[in-house]
Amino acid sequence: MSHSVIENWDKVQALLRDESDISKISYKTFLENLQPVKVHDDTIIIKTDDEIGRDYIERKYSRSIIIAIREIVGQIYEIKFMLPNELEKENKDKKGSSKKSSTNNSTHNTTTNNSQYNNLNSRYTFDTFVVGNNNKLAHAASLAVAESPAEAYNPLFIYGGVGLGKTHLMHSIAHFILSENSRSKVLYVSSEKFTNELINSIREDKNEEFRQKYRNIDVLLVDDIQFIAGKERTQEEFFHTFNTLYEAKKQIIISSDRPPKEIETLEERLRSRFEWGLIADIQPPDYETRMAILQKRAELENLDLPDDVIQYVATNIKSNIRELEGAINKIIAYSTLVHKDLTKELAEDALKDLITPEKNKEITPEFILEIVAEHYNLNPMDIVSKKRPRDIAYPRQIVMYLSRTLTDLSLPKIGQILGKRDHTTIIHGYEKISKDITKDSALKNTIEILTKKITGK
Ligand SMILES: Nc1ncnc2c1ncn2[C@@H]1O[C@H](COP(=O)(O)OP(=O)(O)OP(=O)(O)O)[C@@H](O)[C@H]1O
């Protein structure tokens, strides 16, 4: 059987070439050079020379290739794409280790790690993104930008708490634009990577190269922009990159864990530019969306998860989708480990460390302090200190406000815990934030996000 696929590859290719959904140019660019090199059980390893296109080929053409193979040899095979150097490495590894383990492992790694292309995760597409009330606007805006880059909204600024799908949406935009036009120059980076590359370019005197790379593209996506706050040279460079791209009508997409207004120590000229286009937020998902995300995950990964297990996870893990997915992985791993079926009891057992403490977590000023400090990237000790700069004093007043609204403790007690302060200081902080909330919708939103994080509701 294995021979027949390899021997009949030209027939498979002929079918692909004639397929009406595949244009001539697509066939030539992506499929013509694919070569099956070996067959393991039900999997065909296909060699592709094109590192850049591999992820794209896998996403876009796997189905057509599988169908064409079936048509010719009468059997359904899974396919895995490998680059020449990976094949070489696999062969070497195989020689060095026992026959049994090496092939499967390395093949598997290659496909799960098929994200080389532009650092994009092939799983993060619009198809796998579940739309709920919490992310409707961000999703619609992302799709609009993907369909009409530099025309719909520029820049698009997506913000939301940890693990809520910002990166997923950004990659979806990139995949979409590339699937419409594979020649489009799309660059996705984290702001940390941008900073590191800038530092290296300065050190190695390669500033021009750096600029070429970032200013000569069609779409720039920068993840977690809050990390450039306070880094003057990076902000300066990003400012010029932004201007060049914007003036050339190129699309810019930025994500952050908070709105531009709240990125303390972000230069004003950048802040105002981030507000030129559309700012879209992602909130923590409601119960229905959490259920839908878990069901989608189960469907995509072919997991057989009983409803009550999904319900249990969706009810108990609320504020972070990454944790939601992590919980499912944990349950599956646990069930394999103890050789027991996936039941709600098993799920409770597997997640006892993750869920019980959260549930019983008492809301205290210390806990509030911790959450607020994390949100503003500050050290909790600084918040309770006597330091007065606004970027510390304001979060401190937020802690006072939240301690007053979310705990039953007396004002003197709260004052005591928050750096031995007088109760009038706590009242002042509480009143200041109460007043500001009525005028400042971004602050109101932050307070809501923080409250959700603290209460878990
Ligand atoms: N609406 C959604 N539908 C399906 N999966 C989602 C959705 N939102 C998030 N996820 C999944 O949750 C995980 C975390 O999402 P992602 O990495 O995009 O979060 P993030 O907001 O970028 O987090 P961070 O702030 O840590 O950068 C990913 O595996 C992603 O696929």
The ligand as an SDF file (V2000), in Angstrom:
LIG
                    3D

 31 33  0  0  0  0  0  0  0  0999 V2000
  -13.2140   32.9600   21.7360 N   0  0  0  0  0  0  0  0  0  0  0  0
  -12.3620   31.9380   21.7600 C   0  0  0  0  0  0  0  0  0  0  0  0
  -12.6660   30.7920   21.1200 N   0  0  0  0  0  0  0  0  0  0  0  0
  -11.8180   29.7440   21.1560 C   0  0  0  0  0  0  0  0  0  0  0  0
  -10.6600   29.7240   21.8140 N   0  0  0  0  0  0  0  0  0  0  0  0
  -10.3030   30.8390   22.4580 C   0  0  0  0  0  0  0  0  0  0  0  0
  -11.1340   31.9990   22.4610 C   0  0  0  0  0  0  0  0  0  0  0  0
  -10.5230   32.9490   23.1810 N   0  0  0  0  0  0  0  0  0  0  0  0
   -9.3700   32.4120   23.6140 C   0  0  0  0  0  0  0  0  0  0  0  0
   -9.2280   31.1530   23.1910 N   0  0  0  0  0  0  0  0  0  0  0  0
   -8.1080   30.2460   23.4770 C   0  0  0  0  0  0  0  0  0  0  0  0
   -7.5880   30.5640   24.7540 O   0  0  0  0  0  0  0  0  0  0  0  0
   -6.1700   30.4870   24.7630 C   0  0  0  0  0  0  0  0  0  0  0  0
   -5.5870   31.8070   25.2160 C   0  0  0  0  0  0  0  0  0  0  0  0
   -5.8440   32.7930   24.2310 O   0  0  0  0  0  0  0  0  0  0  0  0
   -4.7560   33.8750   23.7500 P   0  0  0  0  0  0  0  0  0  0  0  0
   -3.3830   33.3310   23.8620 O   0  0  0  0  0  0  0  0  0  0  0  0
   -5.1920   34.4140   22.4500 O   0  0  0  0  0  0  0  0  0  0  0  0
   -4.9590   34.9570   24.9090 O   0  0  0  0  0  0  0  0  0  0  0  0
   -4.3380   36.3930   25.0670 P   0  0  0  0  0  0  0  0  0  0  0  0
   -5.4800   37.2860   25.3420 O   0  0  0  0  0  0  0  0  0  0  0  0
   -3.4620   36.7290   23.9410 O   0  0  0  0  0  0  0  0  0  0  0  0
   -3.4740   36.1980   26.3920 O   0  0  0  0  0  0  0  0  0  0  0  0
   -2.1850   37.0290   26.9230 P   0  0  0  0  0  0  0  0  0  0  0  0
   -2.7380   38.2320   27.5850 O   0  0  0  0  0  0  0  0  0  0  0  0
   -1.5880   36.0760   27.9060 O   0  0  0  0  0  0  0  0  0  0  0  0
   -1.3080   37.3400   25.7760 O   0  0  0  0  0  0  0  0  0  0  0  0
   -5.7450   30.1080   23.3650 C   0  0  0  0  0  0  0  0  0  0  0  0
   -5.5160   28.7320   23.3050 O   0  0  0  0  0  0  0  0  0  0  0  0
   -6.9530   30.4730   22.5060 C   0  0  0  0  0  0  0  0  0  0  0  0
   -7.0840   29.6420   21.3900 O   0  0  0  0  0  0  0  0  0  0  0  0
  1  2  1  0
  2  3  1  0
  2  7  2  0
  3  4  2  0
  4  5  1  0
  5  6  2  0
  6  7  1  0
  6 10  1  0
  7  8  1  0
  8  9  2  0
  9 10  1  0
 10 11  1  0
 11 12  1  0
 11 30  1  0
 12 13  1  0
 13 14  1  0
 13 28  1  0
 14 15  1  0
 15 16  1  0
 16 17  2  0
 16 18  1  0
 16 19  1  0
 19 20  1  0
 20 21  2  0
 20 22  1  0
 20 23  1  0
 23 24  1  0
 24 25  2  0
 24 26  1  0
 24 27  1  0
 28 29  1  0
 28 30  1  0
 30 31  1  0
M  END
$$$$
